[in-house]
Amino acid sequence: SFNPIPEELTKEESKYVLGAQGNVWTEYMQTPEKVEYMAFPRAIALAEVVWSSSKNKNYGDFVNRLEHFQKRLDLLNVNYANHLYEVKGELVSENGQLTYKLETTTEKKIIYSLDGTKPSYLLGFEYKKPIKINTDTNIKSAIFNASKKQLGLIFEQNIKVHKAVGKQIFLNVAPDKAYNAGGKKALINGISGNDKRYGDKEWLGFSGEDLEITINFDTPTEINNISTRFYNGNGQWIYAPKTFNLELKLENGKIISSKNSIKNTGNLLVSFNLNISQWYPENEILKSTQLKITIPNYGVIEEGKQGAGHKAWTFIDEIIVE
């Protein structure tokens, strides 16, 4: 969709735009094969952008031609990134029903399984409409061609259906726009973030701000345990917070609160788990209409460390309510 000639230029001015280029930054690319992987098929897409008139561009048509052109890349032994056959997924909540939507850029079939087994053309399910999710589910899916051969890698998604999934959630501050791909619902969508990096759409990042999270339940809900985890990449100015405070608003209007210290082990991931019965030992079932979590920012990074003098980032993953 990119137009290398800005719309605000006149026809006379446009003639000075001679072309376009795509840079490949190679600081961390150790081999020519890795450079090829990062450059192709992007170079082909760039050619499409600068050699085609904007009115003739059609992404679906481009994908179909690129799929055919990959045969030439194979003959040339180009180590291209074959993402045409990737499957992407999204959890959707509508009218109290959770569904999981699968999609791909091609028109080939998506075959999936729901029990964590490798998707098989013979034993799997053909994806035709969003999958209803009513319990913990491990979806695996892949693209298959007409010859029943798997194309591309297997897409996998674990979904944990806990009591906060699909409920109303409010934040006192918005995540930083660079780390807000999944939006606030990413905190209670049943999907945990990546274990090794914080840039996916499941982690939310907040720059130097105290965080307050409010979750409202449709009906009084029994809560026994609350857990989450924080990214603790100190080299990137990211620090797990020191405290985790919460309030439960009970169905009778009573509010009970708890202030908790977070044990920072120095690991890249720092987990927090609160067993309600241990915290509130009264012999009664706690049914709540609202859960409010307050997470103060770590504070200013100490001298001698990367980012010293600046407030730390806070990165938080799924809030699991059981």
C-alpha positions as protocol buffer text, in pm:
chain_id: "A"
residue {
  index: 1
  type: SER
  ca { x: 0 y: 0 z: 0 }
}
residue {
  index: 2
  type: PHE
  ca { x: 303 y: 230 z: 27 }
}
residue {
  index: 3
  type: ASN
  ca { x: 319 y: 509 z: -233 }
}
residue {
  index: 4
  type: PRO
  ca { x: 677 y: 635 z: -276 }
}
residue {
  index: 5
  type: ILE
  ca { x: 549 y: 962 z: -420 }
}
residue {
  index: 6
  type: PRO
  ca { x: 382 y: 1169 z: -143 }
}
residue {
  index: 7
  type: GLU
  ca { x: 28 y: 1276 z: -230 }
}
residue {
  index: 8
  type: GLU
  ca { x: 99 y: 1639 z: -140 }
}
residue {
  index: 9
  type: LEU
  ca { x: 347 y: 1675 z: -428 }
}
residue {
  index: 10
  type: THR
  ca { x: 231 y: 1830 z: -753 }
}
residue {
  index: 11
  type: LYS
  ca { x: 282 y: 1652 z: -1086 }
}
residue {
  index: 12
  type: GLU
  ca { x: 576 y: 1881 z: -1156 }
}
residue {
  index: 13
  type: GLU
  ca { x: 733 y: 1810 z: -816 }
}
residue {
  index: 14
  type: SER
  ca { x: 677 y: 1437 z: -844 }
}
residue {
  index: 15
  type: LYS
  ca { x: 925 y: 1399 z: -1127 }
}
residue {
  index: 16
  type: TYR
  ca { x: 1208 y: 1460 z: -879 }
}
residue {
  index: 17
  type: VAL
  ca { x: 1128 y: 1137 z: -694 }
}
residue {
  index: 18
  type: LEU
  ca { x: 1362 y: 902 z: -876 }
}
residue {
  index: 19
  type: GLY
  ca { x: 1289 y: 578 z: -690 }
}
residue {
  index: 20
  type: ALA
  ca { x: 1292 y: 403 z: -357 }
}
residue {
  index: 21
  type: GLN
  ca { x: 1526 y: 181 z: -161 }
}
residue {
  index: 22
  type: GLY
  ca { x: 1497 y: -78 z: 114 }
}
residue {
  index: 23
  type: ASN
  ca { x: 1778 y: -92 z: 367 }
}
residue {
  index: 24
  type: VAL
  ca { x: 1897 y: -408 z: 537 }
}
residue {
  index: 25
  type: TRP
  ca { x: 2083 y: -332 z: 859 }
}
residue {
  index: 26
  type: THR
  ca { x: 2334 y: -612 z: 911 }
}
residue {
  index: 27
  type: GLU
  ca { x: 2491 y: -545 z: 1252 }
}
residue {
  index: 28
  type: TYR
  ca { x: 2354 y: -872 z: 1390 }
}
residue {
  index: 29
  type: MET
  ca { x: 2343 y: -1082 z: 1076 }
}
residue {
  index: 30
  type: GLN
  ca { x: 2622 y: -1336 z: 1087 }
}
residue {
  index: 31
  type: THR
  ca { x: 2582 y: -1505 z: 748 }
}
residue {
  index: 32
  type: PRO
  ca { x: 2480 y: -1421 z: 388 }
}
residue {
  index: 33
  type: GLU
  ca { x: 2191 y: -1664 z: 430 }
}
residue {
  index: 34
  type: LYS
  ca { x: 2053 y: -1452 z: 715 }
}
residue {
  index: 35
  type: VAL
  ca { x: 2078 y: -1138 z: 501 }
}
residue {
  index: 36
  type: GLU
  ca { x: 1884 y: -1317 z: 227 }
}
residue {
  index: 37
  type: TYR
  ca { x: 1620 y: -1421 z: 480 }
}
residue {
  index: 38
  type: MET
  ca { x: 1572 y: -1058 z: 587 }
}
residue {
  index: 39
  type: ALA
  ca { x: 1578 y: -919 z: 230 }
}
residue {
  index: 40
  type: PHE
  ca { x: 1348 y: -1163 z: 47 }
}
residue {
  index: 41
  type: PRO
  ca { x: 1064 y: -1150 z: -38 }
}
residue {
  index: 42
  type: ARG
  ca { x: 1071 y: -787 z: 84 }
}
residue {
  index: 43
  type: ALA
  ca { x: 1282 y: -689 z: -218 }
}
residue {
  index: 44
  type: ILE
  ca { x: 1011 y: -832 z: -444 }
}
residue {
  index: 45
  type: ALA
  ca { x: 745 y: -634 z: -258 }
}
residue {
  index: 46
  type: LEU
  ca { x: 957 y: -319 z: -297 }
}
residue {
  index: 47
  type: ALA
  ca { x: 979 y: -380 z: -672 }
}
residue {
  index: 48
  type: GLU
  ca { x: 601 y: -415 z: -682 }
}
residue {
  index: 49
  type: VAL
  ca { x: 563 y: -82 z: -501 }
}
residue {
  index: 50
  type: VAL
  ca { x: 792 y: 121 z: -725 }
}
residue {
  index: 51
  type: TRP
  ca { x: 722 y: -47 z: -1060 }
}
residue {
  index: 52
  type: SER
  ca { x: 341 y: -60 z: -1041 }
}
residue {
  index: 53
  type: SER
  ca { x: 95 y: 225 z: -1054 }
}
residue {
  index: 54
  type: SER
  ca { x: -98 y: 266 z: -730 }
}
residue {
  index: 55
  type: LYS
  ca { x: -434 y: 201 z: -899 }
}
residue {
  index: 56
  type: ASN
  ca { x: -316 y: -141 z: -1016 }
}
residue {
  index: 57
  type: LYS
  ca { x: -190 y: -267 z: -680 }
}
residue {
  index: 58
  type: ASN
  ca { x: -380 y: -561 z: -538 }
}
residue {
  index: 59
  type: TYR
  ca { x: -236 y: -748 z: -241 }
}
residue {
  index: 60
  type: GLY
  ca { x: -423 y: -1071 z: -306 }
}
residue {
  index: 61
  type: ASP
  ca { x: -302 y: -1077 z: -666 }
}
residue {
  index: 62
  type: PHE
  ca { x: 53 y: -1002 z: -549 }
}
residue {
  index: 63
  type: VAL
  ca { x: 43 y: -1291 z: -301 }
}
residue {
  index: 64
  type: ASN
  ca { x: -73 y: -1533 z: -571 }
}
residue {
  index: 65
  type: ARG
  ca { x: 209 y: -1427 z: -805 }
}
residue {
  index: 66
  type: LEU
  ca { x: 466 y: -1432 z: -525 }
}
residue {
  index: 67
  type: GLU
  ca { x: 364 y: -1786 z: -435 }
}
residue {
  index: 68
  type: HIS
  ca { x: 441 y: -1891 z: -793 }
}
residue {
  index: 69
  type: PHE
  ca { x: 764 y: -1687 z: -803 }
}
residue {
  index: 70
  type: GLN
  ca { x: 899 y: -1870 z: -498 }
}
residue {
  index: 71
  type: LYS
  ca { x: 972 y: -2163 z: -729 }
}
residue {
  index: 72
  type: ARG
  ca { x: 1232 y: -1943 z: -898 }
}
residue {
  index: 73
  type: LEU
  ca { x: 1378 y: -1845 z: -560 }
}
residue {
  index: 74
  type: ASP
  ca { x: 1405 y: -2214 z: -476 }
}
residue {
  index: 75
  type: LEU
  ca { x: 1593 y: -2282 z: -801 }
}
residue {
  index: 76
  type: LEU
  ca { x: 1827 y: -1992 z: -724 }
}
residue {
  index: 77
  type: ASN
  ca { x: 1881 y: -2134 z: -373 }
}
residue {
  index: 78
  type: VAL
  ca { x: 1771 y: -1808 z: -210 }
}
residue {
  index: 79
  type: ASN
  ca { x: 1711 y: -1842 z: 165 }
}
residue {
  index: 80
  type: TYR
  ca { x: 1392 y: -1636 z: 164 }
}
residue {
  index: 81
  type: ALA
  ca { x: 1148 y: -1590 z: 451 }
}
residue {
  index: 82
  type: ASN
  ca { x: 849 y: -1801 z: 360 }
}
residue {
  index: 83
  type: HIS
  ca { x: 575 y: -1631 z: 558 }
}
residue {
  index: 84
  type: LEU
  ca { x: 309 y: -1681 z: 292 }
}
residue {
  index: 85
  type: TYR
  ca { x: 212 y: -2001 z: 468 }
}
residue {
  index: 86
  type: GLU
  ca { x: 197 y: -1862 z: 819 }
}
residue {
  index: 87
  type: VAL
  ca { x: -120 y: -1887 z: 1023 }
}
residue {
  index: 88
  type: LYS
  ca { x: -219 y: -1602 z: 1254 }
}
residue {
  index: 89
  type: GLY
  ca { x: -478 y: -1615 z: 1530 }
}
residue {
  index: 90
  type: GLU
  ca { x: -689 y: -1386 z: 1744 }
}
residue {
  index: 91
  type: LEU
  ca { x: -910 y: -1449 z: 2046 }
}
residue {
  index: 92
  type: VAL
  ca { x: -1247 y: -1274 z: 2018 }
}
residue {
  index: 93
  type: SER
  ca { x: -1505 y: -1218 z: 2293 }
}
residue {
  index: 94
  type: GLU
  ca { x: -1861 y: -1136 z: 2187 }
}
residue {
  index: 95
  type: ASN
  ca { x: -2176 y: -1159 z: 2398 }
}
residue {
  index: 96
  type: GLY
  ca { x: -1999 y: -1375 z: 2657 }
}
residue {
  index: 97
  type: GLN
  ca { x: -1877 y: -1629 z: 2401 }
}
residue {
  index: 98
  type: LEU
  ca { x: -1505 y: -1675 z: 2332 }
}
residue {
  index: 99
  type: THR
  ca { x: -1398 y: -1773 z: 1983 }
}
residue {
  index: 100
  type: TYR
  ca { x: -1058 y: -1805 z: 1819 }
}
residue {
  index: 101
  type: LYS
  ca { x: -1013 y: -1679 z: 1464 }
}
residue {
  index: 102
  type: LEU
  ca { x: -746 y: -1819 z: 1230 }
}
residue {
  index: 103
  type: GLU
  ca { x: -633 y: -1653 z: 909 }
}
residue {
  index: 104
  type: THR
  ca { x: -367 y: -1668 z: 639 }
}
residue {
  index: 105
  type: THR
  ca { x: -272 y: -1459 z: 338 }
}
residue {
  index: 106
  type: THR
  ca { x: -328 y: -1745 z: 92 }
}
residue {
  index: 107
  type: GLU
  ca { x: -644 y: -1923 z: -14 }
}
residue {
  index: 108
  type: LYS
  ca { x: -515 y: -2265 z: 85 }
}
residue {
  index: 109
  type: LYS
  ca { x: -674 y: -2473 z: 360 }
}
residue {
  index: 110
  type: ILE
  ca { x: -599 y: -2430 z: 729 }
}
residue {
  index: 111
  type: ILE
  ca { x: -607 y: -2760 z: 919 }
}
residue {
  index: 112
  type: TYR
  ca { x: -607 y: -2751 z: 1300 }
}
residue {
  index: 113
  type: SER
  ca { x: -620 y: -2964 z: 1614 }
}
residue {
  index: 114
  type: LEU
  ca { x: -746 y: -2868 z: 1961 }
}
residue {
  index: 115
  type: ASP
  ca { x: -557 y: -3110 z: 2184 }
}
residue {
  index: 116
  type: GLY
  ca { x: -199 y: -3004 z: 2117 }
}
residue {
  index: 117
  type: THR
  ca { x: -131 y: -3279 z: 1863 }
}
residue {
  index: 118
  type: LYS
  ca { x: 35 y: -3204 z: 1530 }
}
residue {
  index: 119
  type: PRO
  ca { x: -230 y: -3098 z: 1274 }
}
residue {
  index: 120
  type: SER
  ca { x: -299 y: -3370 z: 1021 }
}
residue {
  index: 121
  type: TYR
  ca { x: -491 y: -3344 z: 694 }
}
residue {
  index: 122
  type: LEU
  ca { x: -662 y: -3676 z: 768 }
}
residue {
  index: 123
  type: LEU
  ca { x: -724 y: -3641 z: 1143 }
}
residue {
  index: 124
  type: GLY
  ca { x: -744 y: -3265 z: 1189 }
}
residue {
  index: 125
  type: PHE
  ca { x: -1028 y: -3018 z: 1136 }
}
residue {
  index: 126
  type: GLU
  ca { x: -1054 y: -2789 z: 837 }
}
residue {
  index: 127
  type: TYR
  ca { x: -1093 y: -2430 z: 950 }
}
residue {
  index: 128
  type: LYS
  ca { x: -1411 y: -2271 z: 817 }
}
residue {
  index: 129
  type: LYS
  ca { x: -1530 y: -2042 z: 1097 }
}
residue {
  index: 130
  type: PRO
  ca { x: -1406 y: -1911 z: 1434 }
}
residue {
  index: 131
  type: ILE
  ca { x: -1351 y: -2189 z: 1689 }
}
residue {
  index: 132
  type: LYS
  ca { x: -1561 y: -2180 z: 2005 }
}
residue {
  index: 133
  type: ILE
  ca { x: -1348 y: -2175 z: 2320 }
}
residue {
  index: 134
  type: ASN
  ca { x: -1513 y: -2294 z: 2640 }
}
residue {
  index: 135
  type: THR
  ca { x: -1222 y: -2452 z: 2824 }
}
residue {
  index: 136
  type: ASP
  ca { x: -841 y: -2454 z: 2827 }
}
residue {
  index: 137
  type: THR
  ca { x: -735 y: -2525 z: 2469 }
}
residue {
  index: 138
  type: ASN
  ca { x: -410 y: -2589 z: 2283 }
}
residue {
  index: 139
  type: ILE
  ca { x: -461 y: -2503 z: 1917 }
}
residue {
  index: 140
  type: LYS
  ca { x: -212 y: -2617 z: 1654 }
}
residue {
  index: 141
  type: SER
  ca { x: -267 y: -2534 z: 1289 }
}
residue {
  index: 142
  type: ALA
  ca { x: -89 y: -2530 z: 955 }
}
residue {
  index: 143
  type: ILE
  ca { x: -148 y: -2465 z: 586 }
}
residue {
  index: 144
  type: PHE
  ca { x: -196 y: -2762 z: 352 }
}
residue {
  index: 145
  type: ASN
  ca { x: -203 y: -2771 z: -28 }
}
residue {
  index: 146
  type: ALA
  ca { x: -429 y: -2975 z: -257 }
}
residue {
  index: 147
  type: SER
  ca { x: -186 y: -3266 z: -235 }
}
residue {
  index: 148
  type: LYS
  ca { x: -238 y: -3274 z: 143 }
}
residue {
  index: 149
  type: LYS
  ca { x: 119 y: -3159 z: 202 }
}
residue {
  index: 150
  type: GLN
  ca { x: 192 y: -2925 z: 492 }
}
residue {
  index: 151
  type: LEU
  ca { x: 331 y: -2588 z: 389 }
}
residue {
  index: 152
  type: GLY
  ca { x: 515 y: -2363 z: 631 }
}
residue {
  index: 153
  type: LEU
  ca { x: 549 y: -2399 z: 1006 }
}
residue {
  index: 154
  type: ILE
  ca { x: 293 y: -2506 z: 1265 }
}
residue {
  index: 155
  type: PHE
  ca { x: 118 y: -2223 z: 1447 }
}
residue {
  index: 156
  type: GLU
  ca { x: 48 y: -2297 z: 1813 }
}
residue {
  index: 157
  type: GLN
  ca { x: -158 y: -2110 z: 2069 }
}
residue {
  index: 158
  type: ASN
  ca { x: -230 y: -2209 z: 2428 }
}
residue {
  index: 159
  type: ILE
  ca { x: -544 y: -2053 z: 2574 }
}
residue {
  index: 160
  type: LYS
  ca { x: -616 y: -2063 z: 2947 }
}
residue {
  index: 161
  type: VAL
  ca { x: -979 y: -1984 z: 3016 }
}
residue {
  index: 162
  type: HIS
  ca { x: -973 y: -1824 z: 3360 }
}
residue {
  index: 163
  type: LYS
  ca { x: -1238 y: -1616 z: 3536 }
}
residue {
  index: 164
  type: ALA
  ca { x: -1125 y: -1276 z: 3407 }
}
residue {
  index: 165
  type: VAL
  ca { x: -1114 y: -1367 z: 3037 }
}
residue {
  index: 166
  type: GLY
  ca { x: -1348 y: -1147 z: 2835 }
}
residue {
  index: 167
  type: LYS
  ca { x: -1448 y: -928 z: 3131 }
}
residue {
  index: 168
  type: GLN
  ca { x: -1442 y: -548 z: 3148 }
}
residue {
  index: 169
  type: ILE
  ca { x: -1098 y: -401 z: 3219 }
}
residue {
  index: 170
  type: PHE
  ca { x: -985 y: -43 z: 3280 }
}
residue {
  index: 171
  type: LEU
  ca { x: -637 y: 109 z: 3313 }
}
residue {
  index: 172
  type: ASN
  ca { x: -555 y: 441 z: 3479 }
}
residue {
  index: 173
  type: VAL
  ca { x: -281 y: 504 z: 3220 }
}
residue {
  index: 174
  type: ALA
  ca { x: -243 y: 383 z: 2863 }
}
residue {
  index: 175
  type: PRO
  ca { x: 51 y: 158 z: 2778 }
}
residue {
  index: 176
  type: ASP
  ca { x: 330 y: 317 z: 2578 }
}
residue {
  index: 177
  type: LYS
  ca { x: 220 y: 318 z: 2213 }
}
residue {
  index: 178
  type: ALA
  ca { x: 526 y: 115 z: 2114 }
}
residue {
  index: 179
  type: TYR
  ca { x: 424 y: -170 z: 2348 }
}
residue {
  index: 180
  type: ASN
  ca { x: 46 y: -173 z: 2322 }
}
residue {
  index: 181
  type: ALA
  ca { x: -16 y: -401 z: 2023 }
}
residue {
  index: 182
  type: GLY
  ca { x: -271 y: -614 z: 2205 }
}
residue {
  index: 183
  type: GLY
  ca { x: -444 y: -331 z: 2392 }
}
residue {
  index: 184
  type: LYS
  ca { x: -563 y: -354 z: 2751 }
}
residue {
  index: 185
  type: LYS
  ca { x: -757 y: -675 z: 2679 }
}
residue {
  index: 186
  type: ALA
  ca { x: -423 y: -850 z: 2628 }
}
residue {
  index: 187
  type: LEU
  ca { x: -401 y: -865 z: 3010 }
}
residue {
  index: 188
  type: ILE
  ca { x: -708 y: -1089 z: 3036 }
}
residue {
  index: 189
  type: ASN
  ca { x: -740 y: -1273 z: 2705 }
}
residue {
  index: 190
  type: GLY
  ca { x: -617 y: -1611 z: 2828 }
}
residue {
  index: 191
  type: ILE
  ca { x: -291 y: -1591 z: 2633 }
}
residue {
  index: 192
  type: SER
  ca { x: 50 y: -1546 z: 2795 }
}
residue {
  index: 193
  type: GLY
  ca { x: 333 y: -1346 z: 2641 }
}
residue {
  index: 194
  type: ASN
  ca { x: 657 y: -1477 z: 2498 }
}
residue {
  index: 195
  type: ASP
  ca { x: 903 y: -1614 z: 2754 }
}
residue {
  index: 196
  type: LYS
  ca { x: 1210 y: -1463 z: 2588 }
}
residue {
  index: 197
  type: ARG
  ca { x: 1108 y: -1125 z: 2449 }
}
residue {
  index: 198
  type: TYR
  ca { x: 870 y: -849 z: 2551 }
}
residue {
  index: 199
  type: GLY
  ca { x: 783 y: -707 z: 2207 }
}
residue {
  index: 200
  type: ASP
  ca { x: 485 y: -930 z: 2125 }
}
residue {
  index: 201
  type: LYS
  ca { x: 123 y: -820 z: 2152 }
}
residue {
  index: 202
  type: GLU
  ca { x: 64 y: -996 z: 2485 }
}
residue {
  index: 203
  type: TRP
  ca { x: 311 y: -794 z: 2695 }
}
residue {
  index: 204
  type: LEU
  ca { x: 208 y: -437 z: 2781 }
}
residue {
  index: 205
  type: GLY
  ca { x: 478 y: -181 z: 2859 }
}
residue {
  index: 206
  type: PHE
  ca { x: 447 y: 127 z: 3081 }
}
residue {
  index: 207
  type: SER
  ca { x: 718 y: 392 z: 3099 }
}
residue {
  index: 208
  type: GLY
  ca { x: 781 y: 515 z: 3455 }
}
residue {
  index: 209
  type: GLU
  ca { x: 416 y: 521 z: 3562 }
}
residue {
  index: 210
  type: ASP
  ca { x: 224 y: 368 z: 3853 }
}
residue {
  index: 211
  type: LEU
  ca { x: -34 y: 127 z: 3719 }
}
residue {
  index: 212
  type: GLU
  ca { x: -389 y: 69 z: 3838 }
}
residue {
  index: 213
  type: ILE
  ca { x: -592 y: -212 z: 3679 }
}
residue {
  index: 214
  type: THR
  ca { x: -965 y: -257 z: 3742 }
}
residue {
  index: 215
  type: ILE
  ca { x: -1151 y: -571 z: 3636 }
}
residue {
  index: 216
  type: ASN
  ca { x: -1530 y: -587 z: 3664 }
}
residue {
  index: 217
  type: PHE
  ca { x: -1717 y: -917 z: 3678 }
}
residue {
  index: 218
  type: ASP
  ca { x: -2063 y: -968 z: 3525 }
}
residue {
  index: 219
  type: THR
  ca { x: -2185 y: -1155 z: 3833 }
}
residue {
  index: 220
  type: PRO
  ca { x: -2038 y: -1209 z: 4182 }
}
residue {
  index: 221
  type: THR
  ca { x: -1744 y: -1441 z: 4117 }
}
residue {
  index: 222
  type: GLU
  ca { x: -1557 y: -1668 z: 4357 }
}
residue {
  index: 223
  type: ILE
  ca { x: -1187 y: -1583 z: 4348 }
}
residue {
  index: 224
  type: ASN
  ca { x: -930 y: -1820 z: 4493 }
}
residue {
  index: 225
  type: ASN
  ca { x: -603 y: -1721 z: 4330 }
}
residue {
  index: 226
  type: ILE
  ca { x: -447 y: -1432 z: 4136 }
}
residue {
  index: 227
  type: SER
  ca { x: -119 y: -1458 z: 3947 }
}
residue {
  index: 228
  type: THR
  ca { x: 82 y: -1273 z: 3685 }
}
residue {
  index: 229
  type: ARG
  ca { x: 441 y: -1215 z: 3585 }
}
residue {
  index: 230
  type: PHE
  ca { x: 669 y: -926 z: 3494 }
}
residue {
  index: 231
  type: TYR
  ca { x: 951 y: -889 z: 3245 }
}
residue {
  index: 232
  type: ASN
  ca { x: 1275 y: -800 z: 3423 }
}
residue {
  index: 233
  type: GLY
  ca { x: 1520 y: -706 z: 3148 }
}
residue {
  index: 234
  type: ASN
  ca { x: 1732 y: -460 z: 3343 }
}
residue {
  index: 235
  type: GLY
  ca { x: 1964 y: -403 z: 3047 }
}
residue {
  index: 236
  type: GLN
  ca { x: 1664 y: -253 z: 2863 }
}
residue {
  index: 237
  type: TRP
  ca { x: 1567 y: -36 z: 3164 }
}
residue {
  index: 238
  type: ILE
  ca { x: 1286 y: -280 z: 3248 }
}
residue {
  index: 239
  type: TYR
  ca { x: 1242 y: -369 z: 3617 }
}
residue {
  index: 240
  type: ALA
  ca { x: 987 y: -588 z: 3792 }
}
residue {
  index: 241
  type: PRO
  ca { x: 794 y: -380 z: 4048 }
}
residue {
  index: 242
  type: LYS
  ca { x: 853 y: -419 z: 4420 }
}
residue {
  index: 243
  type: THR
  ca { x: 490 y: -438 z: 4535 }
}
residue {
  index: 244
  type: PHE
  ca { x: 156 y: -573 z: 4416 }
}
residue {
  index: 245
  type: ASN
  ca { x: -149 y: -434 z: 4596 }
}
residue {
  index: 246
  type: LEU
  ca { x: -508 y: -536 z: 4544 }
}
residue {
  index: 247
  type: GLU
  ca { x: -863 y: -469 z: 4652 }
}
residue {
  index: 248
  type: LEU
  ca { x: -1158 y: -704 z: 4621 }
}
residue {
  index: 249
  type: LYS
  ca { x: -1505 y: -556 z: 4620 }
}
residue {
  index: 250
  type: LEU
  ca { x: -1737 y: -825 z: 4756 }
}
residue {
  index: 251
  type: GLU
  ca { x: -2098 y: -881 z: 4657 }
}
residue {
  index: 252
  type: ASN
  ca { x: -2216 y: -726 z: 4988 }
}
residue {
  index: 253
  type: GLY
  ca { x: -2021 y: -407 z: 4911 }
}
residue {
  index: 254
  type: LYS
  ca { x: -1740 y: -478 z: 5156 }
}
residue {
  index: 255
  type: ILE
  ca { x: -1388 y: -407 z: 5031 }
}
residue {
  index: 256
  type: ILE
  ca { x: -1090 y: -609 z: 5148 }
}
residue {
  index: 257
  type: SER
  ca { x: -735 y: -520 z: 5053 }
}
residue {
  index: 258
  type: SER
  ca { x: -389 y: -673 z: 5055 }
}
residue {
  index: 259
  type: LYS
  ca { x: -39 y: -527 z: 5015 }
}
residue {
  index: 260
  type: ASN
  ca { x: 221 y: -773 z: 4891 }
}
residue {
  index: 261
  type: SER
  ca { x: 592 y: -765 z: 4823 }
}
residue {
  index: 262
  type: ILE
  ca { x: 719 y: -913 z: 4498 }
}
residue {
  index: 263
  type: LYS
  ca { x: 1021 y: -1139 z: 4538 }
}
residue {
  index: 264
  type: ASN
  ca { x: 1268 y: -1041 z: 4266 }
}
residue {
  index: 265
  type: THR
  ca { x: 1495 y: -1336 z: 4197 }
}
residue {
  index: 266
  type: GLY
  ca { x: 1692 y: -1147 z: 3936 }
}
residue {
  index: 267
  type: ASN
  ca { x: 1559 y: -1373 z: 3661 }
}
residue {
  index: 268
  type: LEU
  ca { x: 1436 y: -1240 z: 3329 }
}
residue {
  index: 269
  type: LEU
  ca { x: 1080 y: -1330 z: 3429 }
}
residue {
  index: 270
  type: VAL
  ca { x: 951 y: -1252 z: 3779 }
}
residue {
  index: 271
  type: SER
  ca { x: 628 y: -1425 z: 3882 }
}
residue {
  index: 272
  type: PHE
  ca { x: 375 y: -1320 z: 4141 }
}
residue {
  index: 273
  type: ASN
  ca { x: 112 y: -1552 z: 4290 }
}
residue {
  index: 274
  type: LEU
  ca { x: -142 y: -1478 z: 4562 }
}
residue {
  index: 275
  type: ASN
  ca { x: -353 y: -1752 z: 4717 }
}
residue {
  index: 276
  type: ILE
  ca { x: -661 y: -1576 z: 4852 }
}
residue {
  index: 277
  type: SER
  ca { x: -731 y: -1830 z: 5126 }
}
residue {
  index: 278
  type: GLN
  ca { x: -381 y: -1788 z: 5266 }
}
residue {
  index: 279
  type: TRP
  ca { x: -409 y: -1411 z: 5256 }
}
residue {
  index: 280
  type: TYR
  ca { x: -767 y: -1400 z: 5389 }
}
residue {
  index: 281
  type: PRO
  ca { x: -797 y: -1702 z: 5619 }
}
residue {
  index: 282
  type: GLU
  ca { x: -1158 y: -1636 z: 5719 }
}
residue {
  index: 283
  type: ASN
  ca { x: -1374 y: -1942 z: 5662 }
}
residue {
  index: 284
  type: GLU
  ca { x: -1592 y: -1791 z: 5393 }
}
residue {
  index: 285
  type: ILE
  ca { x: -1623 y: -1800 z: 5017 }
}
residue {
  index: 286
  type: LEU
  ca { x: -1524 y: -1467 z: 4865 }
}
residue {
  index: 287
  type: LYS
  ca { x: -1744 y: -1363 z: 4576 }
}
residue {
  index: 288
  type: SER
  ca { x: -1632 y: -1041 z: 4413 }
}
residue {
  index: 289
  type: THR
  ca { x: -1783 y: -796 z: 4170 }
}
residue {
  index: 290
  type: GLN
  ca { x: -1462 y: -603 z: 4114 }
}
residue {
  index: 291
  type: LEU
  ca { x: -1088 y: -659 z: 4137 }
}
residue {
  index: 292
  type: LYS
  ca { x: -854 y: -359 z: 4157 }
}
residue {
  index: 293
  type: ILE
  ca { x: -478 y: -405 z: 4128 }
}
residue {
  index: 294
  type: THR
  ca { x: -227 y: -129 z: 4203 }
}
residue {
  index: 295
  type: ILE
  ca { x: 133 y: -174 z: 4088 }
}
residue {
  index: 296
  type: PRO
  ca { x: 370 y: 112 z: 4178 }
}
residue {
  index: 297
  type: ASN
  ca { x: 655 y: 166 z: 3934 }
}
residue {
  index: 298
  type: TYR
  ca { x: 997 y: 36 z: 4042 }
}
residue {
  index: 299
  type: GLY
  ca { x: 1123 y: 392 z: 4057 }
}
residue {
  index: 300
  type: VAL
  ca { x: 1446 y: 559 z: 3944 }
}
residue {
  index: 301
  type: ILE
  ca { x: 1720 y: 324 z: 3823 }
}
residue {
  index: 302
  type: GLU
  ca { x: 2023 y: 329 z: 4052 }
}
residue {
  index: 303
  type: GLU
  ca { x: 2361 y: 474 z: 3965 }
}
residue {
  index: 304
  type: GLY
  ca { x: 2601 y: 240 z: 3788 }
}
residue {
  index: 305
  type: LYS
  ca { x: 2323 y: 60 z: 3599 }
}
residue {
  index: 306
  type: GLN
  ca { x: 2199 y: 107 z: 3246 }
}
residue {
  index: 307
  type: GLY
  ca { x: 1942 y: 384 z: 3240 }
}
residue {
  index: 308
  type: ALA
  ca { x: 2061 y: 529 z: 3571 }
}
residue {
  index: 309
  type: GLY
  ca { x: 1865 y: 836 z: 3672 }
}
residue {
  index: 310
  type: HIS
  ca { x: 1562 y: 741 z: 3464 }
}
residue {
  index: 311
  type: LYS
  ca { x: 1239 y: 582 z: 3583 }
}
residue {
  index: 312
  type: ALA
  ca { x: 1217 y: 213 z: 3498 }
}
residue {
  index: 313
  type: TRP
  ca { x: 977 y: 51 z: 3256 }
}
residue {
  index: 314
  type: THR
  ca { x: 712 y: -193 z: 3379 }
}
residue {
  index: 315
  type: PHE
  ca { x: 614 y: -485 z: 3155 }
}
residue {
  index: 316
  type: ILE
  ca { x: 323 y: -702 z: 3268 }
}
residue {
  index: 317
  type: ASP
  ca { x: 181 y: -1023 z: 3124 }
}
residue {
  index: 318
  type: GLU
  ca { x: -156 y: -1199 z: 3158 }
}
residue {
  index: 319
  type: ILE
  ca { x: -342 y: -1152 z: 3490 }
}
residue {
  index: 320
  type: ILE
  ca { x: -480 y: -1496 z: 3571 }
}
residue {
  index: 321
  type: VAL
  ca { x: -781 y: -1508 z: 3803 }
}
residue {
  index: 322
  type: GLU
  ca { x: -886 y: -1851 z: 3932 }
}
